[in-house]
Structures are given as structure tokens and as C-alpha cells.
Amino acid sequence: MAKQIGGFIKLQIKGGAANPSPPVGPALGSKGLNIMEFCKQFNGRTQELAGKVLPVVITFYSDKSFDFIVKTPPVAVQLLEMAKLKKGSAEPNRNKVGAISWEHVKTIAESKMVDLNAFTVDAAMSMVAGTARSMGITIKGESPIKQ
């Protein structure tokens, strides 16, 4: 018989750096889950992505066991990394803080394709370009996206 799902917890944690302090401890502790067991498993799985912010979806069951899925880093984090910025613009429509090329956009779109609700790379590139625009990052060159 299948386990009874108790619910889901969504968190963003740096790879290889999960510890019982907030946000992990309170989120898991309130559900009665083993915090240290999660931290060990998460840190083991994300050792090669140390320091990158990773979304994780934890499925917990009524018997206090859990499974989790680690997703790819958020598009905004990848854009900041590509543009070598600390943060986006406070006024993206007026102040542009950085620039990237369409090749960077394509790289991010291809890596994020599994988590986006897009069927083609062009659609994923359009989503990434929109996120860049909302952060005040300009994209250099002619758009390769087919209309």
C-alpha cells in the first residue's frame, strides 16, 4: 500500500549548506520530521553545487518519513551570476545594471528547461529574457527568438 502524503514543503537552500537553523529547522520541525537526516541527505546530493541557491520540494508522509526533489537554480540567480552582479535594479525600467548576450540567455533556458512550463527552447528563452528585463539587465544583440 502507498504511503499517505502529509503535504509538501518548498524551500530555497544553498547547495551543501543545509543546517538546522532557519529556514530548514522550523519548517521541518513543525511537521515532526527528522531535521538532521534531511540535512545529511540534502548536503550529500548537492555537494557539487555548493554555494548555489537551490529550490527543493519536500514531500512528507503521515509516518514522518520524507522524499525531496532538488531543482535547478532560479533563473534570477543564474542571470545575476552570468552578468556578474550582486543584485538587480531597484528601478528596472529606468536604471539598467548589467548586460548579457543571447548566448547566455540560451544557456540558462536550456539548463532550466526541465523546471519551466515551456515546450520549446525559444519559449524558455523568452521567459528568461522577461526575467532579465524585470531585473534591469539588458540583452545585447539581435533576438534569435522566432515569433
N, CA, C and O atoms as a GROMACS GRO file, in nm:
protein
  588
    1MET      N    1   0.083  -0.119   0.000
    1MET     CA    2   0.000   0.000   0.000
    1MET      C    3   0.088   0.126   0.000
    1MET      O    4   0.192   0.129   0.065
    2ALA      N    5   0.046   0.227  -0.072
    2ALA     CA    6   0.121   0.351  -0.083
    2ALA      C    7   0.115   0.431   0.048
    2ALA      O    8   0.018   0.421   0.124
    3LYS      N    9   0.219   0.509   0.071
    3LYS     CA   10   0.222   0.593   0.191
    3LYS      C   11   0.123   0.707   0.177
    3LYS      O   12   0.096   0.754   0.066
    4GLN      N   13   0.069   0.752   0.289
    4GLN     CA   14  -0.024   0.864   0.292
    4GLN      C   15   0.055   0.994   0.292
    4GLN      O   16   0.132   1.020   0.385
    5ILE      N   17   0.037   1.078   0.189
    5ILE     CA   18   0.111   1.204   0.180
    5ILE      C   19   0.053   1.303   0.280
    5ILE      O   20  -0.068   1.327   0.285
    6GLY      N   21   0.143   1.359   0.362
    6GLY     CA   22   0.102   1.458   0.461
    6GLY      C   23   0.102   1.600   0.405
    6GLY      O   24   0.027   1.685   0.452
    7GLY      N   25   0.187   1.625   0.305
    7GLY     CA   26   0.194   1.757   0.246
    7GLY      C   27   0.328   1.782   0.180
    7GLY      O   28   0.411   1.691   0.166
    8PHE      N   29   0.347   1.908   0.140
    8PHE     CA   30   0.469   1.949   0.072
    8PHE      C   31   0.528   2.071   0.141
    8PHE      O   32   0.455   2.154   0.195
    9ILE      N   33   0.661   2.081   0.138
    9ILE     CA   34   0.731   2.198   0.188
    9ILE      C   35   0.824   2.244   0.077
    9ILE      O   36   0.900   2.164   0.023
   10LYS      N   37   0.818   2.372   0.042
   10LYS     CA   38   0.907   2.427  -0.060
   10LYS      C   39   1.004   2.524   0.008
   10LYS      O   40   0.963   2.616   0.078
   11LEU      N   41   1.133   2.501  -0.015
   11LEU     CA   42   1.237   2.586   0.043
   11LEU      C   43   1.342   2.618  -0.063
   11LEU      O   44   1.352   2.550  -0.165
   12GLN      N   45   1.420   2.721  -0.038
   12GLN     CA   46   1.537   2.752  -0.120
   12GLN      C   47   1.657   2.752  -0.026
   12GLN      O   48   1.666   2.832   0.067
   13ILE      N   49   1.750   2.659  -0.053
   13ILE     CA   50   1.865   2.639   0.034
   13ILE      C   51   1.992   2.640  -0.050
   13ILE      O   52   1.990   2.593  -0.164
   14LYS      N   53   2.101   2.692   0.004
   14LYS     CA   54   2.229   2.688  -0.068
   14LYS      C   55   2.279   2.544  -0.070
   14LYS      O   56   2.272   2.472   0.029
   15GLY      N   57   2.330   2.503  -0.186
   15GLY     CA   58   2.379   2.367  -0.204
   15GLY      C   59   2.489   2.332  -0.106
   15GLY      O   60   2.584   2.408  -0.087
   16GLY      N   61   2.477   2.215  -0.042
   16GLY     CA   62   2.578   2.168   0.051
   16GLY      C   63   2.582   2.244   0.182
   16GLY      O   64   2.673   2.224   0.261
   17ALA      N   65   2.481   2.331   0.207
   17ALA     CA   66   2.486   2.415   0.327
   17ALA      C   67   2.357   2.407   0.410
   17ALA      O   68   2.325   2.502   0.481
   18ALA      N   69   2.285   2.296   0.401
   18ALA     CA   70   2.163   2.283   0.482
   18ALA      C   71   2.204   2.257   0.626
   18ALA      O   72   2.288   2.172   0.654
   19ASN      N   73   2.142   2.331   0.719
   19ASN     CA   74   2.166   2.309   0.861
   19ASN      C   75   2.034   2.334   0.936
   19ASN      O   76   1.940   2.390   0.880
   20PRO      N   77   2.028   2.292   1.063
   20PRO     CA   78   1.901   2.300   1.137
   20PRO      C   79   1.851   2.441   1.169
   20PRO      O   80   1.742   2.457   1.224
   21SER      N   81   1.929   2.543   1.136
   21SER     CA   82   1.883   2.680   1.162
   21SER      C   83   1.775   2.719   1.061
   21SER      O   84   1.754   2.648   0.962
   22PRO      N   85   1.706   2.832   1.084
   22PRO     CA   86   1.604   2.875   0.988
   22PRO      C   87   1.663   2.892   0.849
   22PRO      O   88   1.778   2.936   0.838
   23PRO      N   89   1.592   2.861   0.744
   23PRO     CA   90   1.452   2.823   0.733
   23PRO      C   91   1.427   2.673   0.746
   23PRO      O   92   1.311   2.631   0.757
   24VAL      N   93   1.532   2.590   0.744
   24VAL     CA   94   1.513   2.444   0.740
   24VAL      C   95   1.454   2.390   0.871
   24VAL      O   96   1.354   2.318   0.869
   25GLY      N   97   1.515   2.424   0.983
   25GLY     CA   98   1.473   2.371   1.112
   25GLY      C   99   1.326   2.393   1.145
   25GLY      O  100   1.255   2.296   1.170
   26PRO      N  101   1.279   2.519   1.146
   26PRO     CA  102   1.138   2.542   1.178
   26PRO      C  103   1.040   2.479   1.079
   26PRO      O  104   0.934   2.431   1.119
   27ALA      N  105   1.074   2.479   0.951
   27ALA     CA  106   0.984   2.423   0.851
   27ALA      C  107   0.966   2.273   0.869
   27ALA      O  108   0.854   2.222   0.862
   28LEU      N  109   1.076   2.202   0.893
   28LEU     CA  110   1.067   2.057   0.910
   28LEU      C  111   1.024   2.018   1.052
   28LEU      O  112   0.949   1.922   1.070
   29GLY      N  113   1.073   2.092   1.151
   29GLY     CA  114   1.040   2.061   1.290
   29GLY      C  115   0.892   2.074   1.321
   29GLY      O  116   0.839   1.997   1.400
   30SER      N  117   0.825   2.170   1.259
   30SER     CA  118   0.682   2.189   1.283
   30SER      C  119   0.599   2.072   1.229
   30SER      O  120   0.486   2.051   1.272
   31LYS      N  121   0.656   1.998   1.135
   31LYS     CA  122   0.587   1.880   1.079
   31LYS      C  123   0.631   1.751   1.146
   31LYS      O  124   0.579   1.644   1.116
   32GLY      N  125   0.727   1.761   1.239
   32GLY     CA  126   0.775   1.644   1.311
   32GLY      C  127   0.873   1.559   1.233
   32GLY      O  128   0.888   1.440   1.261
   33LEU      N  129   0.941   1.618   1.136
   33LEU     CA  130   1.036   1.544   1.054
   33LEU      C  131   1.176   1.549   1.114
   33LEU      O  132   1.207   1.638   1.192
   34ASN      N  133   1.260   1.452   1.078
   34ASN     CA  134   1.397   1.444   1.127
   34ASN      C  135   1.482   1.546   1.051
   34ASN      O  136   1.516   1.524   0.935
   35ILE      N  137   1.515   1.655   1.116
   35ILE     CA  138   1.586   1.766   1.054
   35ILE      C  139   1.728   1.726   1.014
   35ILE      O  140   1.772   1.756   0.903
   36MET      N  141   1.800   1.659   1.101
   36MET     CA  142   1.939   1.622   1.072
   36MET      C  143   1.948   1.522   0.957
   36MET      O  144   2.041   1.527   0.878
   37GLU      N  145   1.852   1.431   0.949
   37GLU     CA  146   1.852   1.334   0.839
   37GLU      C  147   1.834   1.405   0.705
   37GLU      O  148   1.900   1.372   0.607
   38PHE      N  149   1.743   1.503   0.702
   38PHE     CA  150   1.724   1.581   0.579
   38PHE      C  151   1.852   1.656   0.543
   38PHE      O  152   1.895   1.654   0.428
   39CYS      N  153   1.913   1.721   0.641
   39CYS     CA  154   2.035   1.799   0.616
   39CYS      C  155   2.146   1.711   0.559
   39CYS      O  156   2.215   1.751   0.465
   40LYS      N  157   2.165   1.591   0.615
   40LYS     CA  158   2.268   1.499   0.566
   40LYS      C  159   2.240   1.458   0.422
   40LYS      O  160   2.330   1.460   0.338
   41GLN      N  161   2.115   1.420   0.393
   41GLN     CA  162   2.080   1.376   0.258
   41GLN      C  163   2.093   1.490   0.158
   41GLN      O  164   2.147   1.472   0.049
   42PHE      N  165   2.043   1.608   0.194
   42PHE     CA  166   2.049   1.724   0.104
   42PHE      C  167   2.193   1.763   0.075
   42PHE      O  168   2.230   1.784  -0.041
   43ASN      N  169   2.274   1.774   0.179
   43ASN     CA  170   2.414   1.812   0.161
   43ASN      C  171   2.491   1.709   0.079
   43ASN      O  172   2.579   1.744   0.001
   44GLY      N  173   2.457   1.582   0.095
   44GLY     CA  174   2.520   1.477   0.016
   44GLY      C  175   2.486   1.487  -0.131
   44GLY      O  176   2.572   1.469  -0.217
   45ARG      N  177   2.360   1.517  -0.162
   45ARG     CA  178   2.315   1.526  -0.301
   45ARG      C  179   2.362   1.653  -0.371
   45ARG      O  180   2.376   1.654  -0.493
   46THR      N  181   2.386   1.759  -0.295
   46THR     CA  182   2.417   1.888  -0.356
   46THR      C  183   2.562   1.932  -0.335
   46THR      O  184   2.593   2.050  -0.343
   47GLN      N  185   2.649   1.837  -0.308
   47GLN     CA  186   2.790   1.868  -0.281
   47GLN      C  187   2.855   1.940  -0.399
   47GLN      O  188   2.933   2.033  -0.379
   48GLU      N  189   2.824   1.898  -0.523
   48GLU     CA  190   2.887   1.958  -0.641
   48GLU      C  191   2.830   2.095  -0.674
   48GLU      O  192   2.890   2.168  -0.754
   49LEU      N  193   2.717   2.132  -0.617
   49LEU     CA  194   2.656   2.264  -0.641
   49LEU      C  195   2.670   2.353  -0.518
   49LEU      O  196   2.583   2.437  -0.492
   50ALA      N  197   2.776   2.337  -0.444
   50ALA     CA  198   2.796   2.411  -0.319
   50ALA      C  199   2.791   2.562  -0.343
   50ALA      O  200   2.856   2.614  -0.434
   51GLY      N  201   2.714   2.630  -0.259
   51GLY     CA  202   2.704   2.775  -0.265
   51GLY      C  203   2.593   2.828  -0.354
   51GLY      O  204   2.555   2.945  -0.340
   52LYS      N  205   2.540   2.746  -0.445
   52LYS     CA  206   2.431   2.793  -0.533
   52LYS      C  207   2.297   2.773  -0.464
   52LYS      O  208   2.276   2.672  -0.397
   53VAL      N  209   2.208   2.869  -0.480
   53VAL     CA  210   2.075   2.859  -0.422
   53VAL      C  211   1.996   2.756  -0.502
   53VAL      O  212   1.986   2.765  -0.624
   54LEU      N  213   1.939   2.657  -0.432
   54LEU     CA  214   1.864   2.550  -0.498
   54LEU      C  215   1.725   2.537  -0.438
   54LEU      O  216   1.711   2.521  -0.317
   55PRO      N  217   1.622   2.544  -0.522
   55PRO     CA  218   1.488   2.516  -0.471
   55PRO      C  219   1.474   2.366  -0.442
   55PRO      O  220   1.525   2.283  -0.517
   56VAL      N  221   1.406   2.334  -0.335
   56VAL     CA  222   1.383   2.193  -0.301
   56VAL      C  223   1.236   2.177  -0.261
   56VAL      O  224   1.181   2.260  -0.188
   57VAL      N  225   1.173   2.070  -0.310
   57VAL     CA  226   1.035   2.039  -0.275
   57VAL      C  227   1.039   1.911  -0.192
   57VAL      O  228   1.078   1.805  -0.241
   58ILE      N  229   0.997   1.923  -0.066
   58ILE     CA  230   1.000   1.810   0.026
   58ILE      C  231   0.858   1.755   0.036
   58ILE      O  232   0.765   1.828   0.069
   59THR      N  233   0.843   1.626   0.008
   59THR     CA  234   0.714   1.559   0.025
   59THR      C  235   0.724   1.482   0.156
   59THR      O  236   0.809   1.394   0.170
   60PHE      N  237   0.637   1.514   0.250
   60PHE     CA  238   0.641   1.441   0.377
   60PHE      C  239   0.515   1.356   0.390
   60PHE      O  240   0.407   1.392   0.344
   61TYR      N  241   0.533   1.242   0.456
   61TYR     CA  242   0.426   1.144   0.468
   61TYR      C  243   0.375   1.138   0.612
   61TYR      O  244   0.439   1.189   0.704
   62SER      N  245   0.260   1.074   0.631
   62SER     CA  246   0.197   1.068   0.763
   62SER      C  247   0.280   0.989   0.864
   62SER      O  248   0.264   1.007   0.984
   63ASP      N  249   0.369   0.899   0.817
   63ASP     CA  250   0.454   0.823   0.909
   63ASP      C  251   0.586   0.895   0.941
   63ASP      O  252   0.680   0.833   0.991
   64LYS      N  253   0.591   1.027   0.913
   64LYS     CA  254   0.705   1.116   0.942
   64LYS      C  255   0.827   1.088   0.854
   64LYS      O  256   0.937   1.136   0.886
   65SER      N  257   0.812   1.014   0.746
   65SER     CA  258   0.921   0.998   0.651
   65SER      C  259   0.907   1.106   0.543
   65SER      O  260   0.805   1.174   0.537
   66PHE      N  261   1.009   1.120   0.459
   66PHE     CA  262   1.004   1.225   0.358
   66PHE      C  263   1.086   1.186   0.236
   66PHE      O  264   1.175   1.102   0.243
   67ASP      N  265   1.055   1.249   0.123
   67ASP     CA  266   1.133   1.244   0.000
   67ASP      C  267   1.152   1.389  -0.042
   67ASP      O  268   1.075   1.476  -0.002
   68PHE      N  269   1.254   1.415  -0.122
   68PHE     CA  270   1.267   1.552  -0.172
   68PHE      C  271   1.326   1.554  -0.312
   68PHE      O  272   1.401   1.465  -0.351
   69ILE      N  273   1.290   1.659  -0.385
   69ILE     CA  274   1.338   1.679  -0.521
   69ILE      C  275   1.414   1.811  -0.522
   69ILE      O  276   1.363   1.914  -0.479
   70VAL      N  277   1.538   1.807  -0.572
   70VAL     CA  278   1.619   1.928  -0.584
   70VAL      C  279   1.605   1.978  -0.727
   70VAL      O  280   1.628   1.902  -0.821
   71LYS      N  281   1.569   2.103  -0.743
   71LYS     CA  282   1.550   2.161  -0.876
   71LYS      C  283   1.672   2.243  -0.916
   71LYS      O  284   1.764   2.261  -0.836
   72THR      N  285   1.672   2.294  -1.039
   72THR     CA  286   1.783   2.376  -1.086
   72THR      C  287   1.774   2.515  -1.023
   72THR      O  288   1.666   2.557  -0.983
   73PRO      N  289   1.887   2.587  -1.014
   73PRO     CA  290   1.885   2.721  -0.953
   73PRO      C  291   1.786   2.814  -1.025
   73PRO      O  292   1.766   2.800  -1.145
   74PRO      N  293   1.725   2.907  -0.953
   74PRO     CA  294   1.630   3.000  -1.014
   74PRO      C  295   1.694   3.082  -1.126
   74PRO      O  296   1.814   3.108  -1.124
   75VAL      N  297   1.612   3.121  -1.223
   75VAL     CA  298   1.661   3.199  -1.337
   75VAL      C  299   1.725   3.329  -1.290
   75VAL      O  300   1.829   3.368  -1.343
   76ALA      N  301   1.665   3.396  -1.194
   76ALA     CA  302   1.718   3.524  -1.146
   76ALA      C  303   1.860   3.506  -1.090
   76ALA      O  304   1.947   3.590  -1.114
   77VAL      N  305   1.883   3.399  -1.017
   77VAL     CA  306   2.016   3.372  -0.961
   77VAL      C  307   2.116   3.347  -1.074
   77VAL      O  308   2.228   3.396  -1.069
   78GLN      N  309   2.076   3.269  -1.174
   78GLN     CA  310   2.165   3.240  -1.287
   78GLN      C  311   2.196   3.367  -1.366
   78GLN      O  312   2.309   3.386  -1.412
   79LEU      N  313   2.095   3.454  -1.383
   79LEU     CA  314   2.118   3.580  -1.455
   79LEU      C  315   2.218   3.668  -1.382
   79LEU      O  316   2.308   3.725  -1.443
   80LEU      N  317   2.202   3.680  -1.251
   80LEU     CA  318   2.296   3.760  -1.172
   80LEU      C  319   2.437   3.704  -1.182
   80LEU      O  320   2.534   3.779  -1.190
   81GLU      N  321   2.449   3.571  -1.184
   81GLU     CA  322   2.579   3.506  -1.195
   81GLU      C  323   2.642   3.534  -1.331
   81GLU      O  324   2.762   3.563  -1.339
   82MET      N  325   2.562   3.524  -1.439
   82MET     CA  326   2.613   3.548  -1.575
   82MET      C  327   2.656   3.694  -1.594
   82MET      O  328   2.757   3.723  -1.657
   83ALA      N  329   2.576   3.787  -1.536
   83ALA     CA  330   2.605   3.930  -1.552
   83ALA      C  331   2.707   3.978  -1.448
   83ALA      O  332   2.749   4.094  -1.452
   84LYS      N  333   2.748   3.890  -1.357
   84LYS     CA  334   2.844   3.922  -1.251
   84LYS      C  335   2.795   4.040  -1.166
   84LYS      O  336   2.868   4.137  -1.144
   85LEU      N  337   2.670   4.028  -1.119
   85LEU     CA  338   2.609   4.132  -1.036
   85LEU      C  339   2.575   4.076  -0.899
   85LEU      O  340   2.563   3.954  -0.882
   86LYS      N  341   2.558   4.164  -0.802
   86LYS     CA  342   2.515   4.124  -0.668
   86LYS      C  343   2.363   4.120  -0.658
   86LYS      O  344   2.306   4.032  -0.594
   87LYS      N  345   2.296   4.219  -0.725
   87LYS     CA  346   2.151   4.224  -0.723
   87LYS      C  347   2.100   4.298  -0.846
   87LYS      O  348   2.176   4.366  -0.915
   88GLY      N  349   1.971   4.285  -0.871
   88GLY     CA  350   1.909   4.352  -0.985
   88GLY      C  351   1.883   4.499  -0.954
   88GLY      O  352   1.915   4.548  -0.846
   89SER      N  353   1.824   4.568  -1.051
   89SER     CA  354   1.796   4.710  -1.038
   89SER      C  355   1.672   4.734  -0.952
   89SER      O  356   1.576   4.657  -0.958
   90ALA      N  357   1.674   4.841  -0.873
   90ALA     CA  358   1.556   4.880  -0.795
   90ALA      C  359   1.450   4.940  -0.887
   90ALA      O  360   1.331   4.929  -0.859
   91GLU      N  361   1.493   5.003  -0.995
   91GLU     CA  362   1.402   5.061  -1.095
   91GLU      C  363   1.442   5.007  -1.232
   91GLU      O  364   1.512   5.076  -1.307
   92PRO      N  365   1.399   4.885  -1.266
   92PRO     CA  366   1.446   4.822  -1.390
   92PRO      C  367   1.405   4.895  -1.517
   92PRO      O  368   1.472   4.881  -1.620
   93ASN      N  369   1.296   4.972  -1.513
   93ASN     CA  370   1.254   5.045  -1.632
   93ASN      C  371   1.341   5.169  -1.657
   93ASN      O  372   1.346   5.219  -1.769
   94ARG      N  373   1.409   5.219  -1.553
   94ARG     CA  374   1.492   5.340  -1.567
   94ARG      C  375   1.641   5.310  -1.560
   94ARG      O  376   1.719   5.358  -1.642
   95ASN      N  377   1.680   5.230  -1.463
   95ASN     CA  378   1.822   5.203  -1.440
   95ASN      C  379   1.858   5.062  -1.482
   95ASN      O  380   1.809   4.965  -1.424
   96LYS      N  381   1.943   5.049  -1.581
   96LYS     CA  382   1.994   4.919  -1.624
   96LYS      C  383   2.124   4.893  -1.550
   96LYS      O  384   2.212   4.979  -1.545
   97VAL      N  385   2.137   4.774  -1.492
   97VAL     CA  386   2.254   4.746  -1.409
   97VAL      C  387   2.356   4.655  -1.474
   97VAL      O  388   2.469   4.644  -1.427
   98GLY      N  389   2.318   4.588  -1.584
   98GLY     CA  390   2.411   4.497  -1.647
   98GLY      C  391   2.363   4.454  -1.783
   98GLY      O  392   2.255   4.493  -1.827
   99ALA      N  393   2.444   4.373  -1.850
   99ALA     CA  394   2.407   4.323  -1.982
   99ALA      C  395   2.461   4.182  -2.000
   99ALA      O  396   2.568   4.147  -1.949
  100ILE      N  397   2.386   4.102  -2.075
  100ILE     CA  398   2.429   3.967  -2.112
  100ILE      C  399   2.399   3.947  -2.260
  100ILE      O  400   2.331   4.030  -2.321
  101SER      N  401   2.448   3.840  -2.318
  101SER     CA  402   2.424   3.813  -2.460
  101SER      C  403   2.311   3.709  -2.473
  101SER      O  404   2.269   3.647  -2.376
  102TRP      N  405   2.264   3.694  -2.597
  102TRP     CA  406   2.159   3.594  -2.623
  102TRP      C  407   2.212   3.453  -2.602
  102TRP      O  408   2.134   3.362  -2.575
  103GLU      N  409   2.342   3.433  -2.616
  103GLU     CA  410   2.402   3.302  -2.590
  103GLU      C  411   2.386   3.265  -2.442
  103GLU      O  412   2.357   3.150  -2.408
  104HIS      N  413   2.405   3.364  -2.354
  104HIS     CA  414   2.384   3.341  -2.211
  104HIS      C  415   2.239   3.304  -2.184
  104HIS      O  416   2.210   3.212  -2.107
  105VAL      N  417   2.147   3.377  -2.248
  105VAL     CA  418   2.004   3.350  -2.230
  105VAL      C  419   1.972   3.208  -2.273
  105VAL      O  420   1.897   3.137  -2.206
  106LYS      N  421   2.030   3.166  -2.386
  106LYS     CA  422   2.003   3.030  -2.437
  106LYS      C  423   2.059   2.925  -2.341
  106LYS      O  424   1.994   2.823  -2.317
  107THR      N  425   2.177   2.948  -2.287
  107THR     CA  426   2.238   2.855  -2.192
  107THR      C  427   2.150   2.838  -2.068
  107THR      O  428   2.126   2.726  -2.023
  108ILE      N  429   2.102   2.950  -2.014
  108ILE     CA  430   2.015   2.945  -1.896
  108ILE      C  431   1.884   2.874  -1.930
  108ILE      O  432   1.837   2.791  -1.852
  109ALA      N  433   1.825   2.906  -2.045
  109ALA     CA  434   1.697   2.846  -2.086
  109ALA      C  435   1.711   2.695  -2.100
  109ALA      O  436   1.622   2.620  -2.059
  110GLU      N  437   1.820   2.649  -2.160
  110GLU     CA  438   1.840   2.505  -2.178
  110GLU      C  439   1.860   2.434  -2.044
  110GLU      O  440   1.811   2.322  -2.026
  111SER      N  441   1.930   2.496  -1.951
  111SER     CA  442   1.952   2.433  -1.820
  111SER      C  443   1.824   2.431  -1.737
  111SER      O  444   1.804   2.340  -1.657
  112LYS      N  445   1.739   2.530  -1.755
  112LYS     CA  446   1.617   2.545  -1.675
  112LYS      C  447   1.496   2.479  -1.741
  112LYS      O  448   1.388   2.476  -1.681
  113MET      N  449   1.511   2.426  -1.862
  113MET     CA  450   1.400   2.370  -1.941
  113MET      C  451   1.316   2.268  -1.863
  113MET      O  452   1.194   2.264  -1.878
  114VAL      N  453   1.380   2.185  -1.780
  114VAL     CA  454   1.306   2.081  -1.708
  114VAL      C  455   1.209   2.139  -1.604
  114VAL      O  456   1.109   2.075  -1.572
  115ASP      N  457   1.238   2.257  -1.552
  115ASP     CA  458   1.154   2.318  -1.450
  115ASP      C  459   1.054   2.420  -1.504
  115ASP      O  460   0.960   2.458  -1.434
  116LEU      N  461   1.074   2.465  -1.628
  116LEU     CA  462   0.983   2.566  -1.686
  116LEU      C  463   0.866   2.497  -1.756
  116LEU      O  464   0.876   2.382  -1.798
  117ASN      N  465   0.756   2.570  -1.767
  117ASN     CA  466   0.641   2.515  -1.840
  117ASN      C  467   0.645   2.565  -1.985
  117ASN      O  468   0.554   2.632  -2.032
  118ALA      N  469   0.754   2.531  -2.053
  118ALA     CA  470   0.774   2.569  -2.192
  118ALA      C  471   0.806   2.443  -2.272
  118ALA      O  472   0.873   2.352  -2.222
  119PHE      N  473   0.756   2.438  -2.396
  119PHE     CA  474   0.779   2.320  -2.480
  119PHE      C  475   0.899   2.337  -2.572
  119PHE      O  476   0.959   2.237  -2.613
  120THR      N  477   0.935   2.460  -2.606
  120THR     CA  478   1.048   2.484  -2.696
  120THR      C  479   1.153   2.570  -2.626
  120THR      O  480   1.124   2.639  -2.528
  121VAL      N  481   1.274   2.564  -2.680
  121VAL     CA  482   1.383   2.645  -2.625
  121VAL      C  483   1.353   2.794  -2.648
  121VAL      O  484   1.386   2.877  -2.564
  122ASP      N  485   1.289   2.827  -2.762
  122ASP     CA  486   1.254   2.966  -2.789
  122ASP      C  487   1.160   3.022  -2.682
  122ASP      O  488   1.176   3.135  -2.636
  123ALA      N  489   1.060   2.942  -2.642
  123ALA     CA  490   0.967   2.984  -2.538
  123ALA      C  491   1.038   3.003  -2.405
  123ALA      O  492   1.011   3.098  -2.331
  124ALA      N  493   1.130   2.911  -2.374
  124ALA     CA  494   1.207   2.922  -2.250
  124ALA      C  495   1.298   3.045  -2.253
  124ALA      O  496   1.315   3.114  -2.153
  125MET      N  497   1.358   3.073  -2.371
  125MET     CA  498   1.443   3.192  -2.385
  125MET      C  499   1.361   3.318  -2.365
  125MET      O  500   1.410   3.415  -2.307
  126SER      N  501   1.238   3.319  -2.413
  126SER     CA  502   1.151   3.434  -2.396
  126SER      C  503   1.122   3.458  -2.248
  126SER      O  504   1.119   3.572  -2.202
  127MET      N  505   1.100   3.350  -2.172
  127MET     CA  506   1.076   3.362  -2.028
  127MET      C  507   1.200   3.417  -1.956
  127MET      O  508   1.188   3.503  -1.869
  128VAL      N  509   1.316   3.366  -1.992
  128VAL     CA  510   1.441   3.411  -1.930
  128VAL      C  511   1.466   3.558  -1.964
  128VAL      O  512   1.507   3.636  -1.878
  129ALA      N  513   1.439   3.596  -2.090
  129ALA     CA  514   1.457   3.736  -2.132
  129ALA      C  515   1.364   3.828  -2.053
  129ALA      O  516   1.403   3.939  -2.017
  130GLY      N  517   1.242   3.784  -2.026
  130GLY     CA  518   1.147   3.862  -1.947
  130GLY      C  519   1.195   3.881  -1.805
  130GLY      O  520   1.181   3.989  -1.748
  131THR      N  521   1.252   3.777  -1.747
  131THR     CA  522   1.306   3.787  -1.612
  131THR      C  523   1.423   3.885  -1.610
  131THR      O  524   1.434   3.967  -1.518
  132ALA      N  525   1.509   3.878  -1.712
  132ALA     CA  526   1.623   3.970  -1.722
  132ALA      C  527   1.574   4.114  -1.732
  132ALA      O  528   1.627   4.203  -1.665
  133ARG      N  529   1.473   4.136  -1.814
  133ARG     CA  530   1.417   4.271  -1.832
  133ARG      C  531   1.362   4.324  -1.699
  133ARG      O  532   1.380   4.441  -1.666
  134SER      N  533   1.296   4.237  -1.622
  134SER     CA  534   1.238   4.282  -1.496
  134SER      C  535   1.343   4.305  -1.387
  134SER      O  536   1.314   4.364  -1.283
  135MET      N  537   1.466   4.260  -1.413
  135MET     CA  538   1.575   4.281  -1.317
  135MET      C  539   1.664   4.398  -1.358
  135MET      O  540   1.756   4.434  -1.284
  136GLY      N  541   1.637   4.458  -1.474
  136GLY     CA  542   1.719   4.569  -1.521
  136GLY      C  543   1.845   4.524  -1.593
  136GLY      O  544   1.943   4.597  -1.598
  137ILE      N  545   1.842   4.403  -1.648
  137ILE     CA  546   1.955   4.350  -1.724
  137ILE      C  547   1.919   4.356  -1.872
  137ILE      O  548   1.816   4.301  -1.913
  138THR      N  549   2.002   4.420  -1.952
  138THR     CA  550   1.975   4.428  -2.096
  138THR      C  551   2.039   4.309  -2.166
  138THR      O  552   2.134   4.249  -2.116
  139ILE      N  553   1.984   4.276  -2.283
  139ILE     CA  554   2.036   4.164  -2.360
  139ILE      C  555   2.092   4.220  -2.490
  139ILE      O  556   2.020   4.284  -2.567
  140LYS      N  557   2.220   4.196  -2.514
  140LYS     CA  558   2.289   4.252  -2.631
  140LYS      C  559   2.260   4.168  -2.754
  140LYS      O  560   2.245   4.046  -2.746
  141GLY      N  561   2.254   4.236  -2.868
  141GLY     CA  562   2.242   4.165  -2.996
  141GLY      C  563   2.099   4.152  -3.044
  141GLY      O  564   2.005   4.198  -2.980
  142GLU      N  565   2.086   4.088  -3.159
  142GLU     CA  566   1.956   4.066  -3.224
  142GLU      C  567   1.890   3.941  -3.164
  142GLU      O  568   1.956   3.839  -3.145
  143SER      N  569   1.762   3.951  -3.136
  143SER     CA  570   1.689   3.838  -3.078
  143SER      C  571   1.675   3.722  -3.175
  143SER      O  572   1.623   3.740  -3.285
  144PRO      N  573   1.722   3.602  -3.136
  144PRO     CA  574   1.708   3.486  -3.224
  144PRO      C  575   1.572   3.416  -3.209
  144PRO      O  576   1.547   3.315  -3.275
  145ILE      N  577   1.486   3.468  -3.122
  145ILE     CA  578   1.357   3.405  -3.096
  145ILE      C  579   1.265   3.425  -3.216
  145ILE      O  580   1.244   3.536  -3.264
  146LYS      N  581   1.212   3.311  -3.265
  146LYS     CA  582   1.120   3.317  -3.379
  146LYS      C  583   0.981   3.351  -3.328
  146LYS      O  584   0.932   3.290  -3.232
  147GLN      N  585   0.918   3.447  -3.393
  147GLN     CA  586   0.784   3.490  -3.348
  147GLN      C  587   0.676   3.396  -3.398
  147GLN      O  588   0.558   3.417  -3.369
   0.00000   0.00000   0.00000
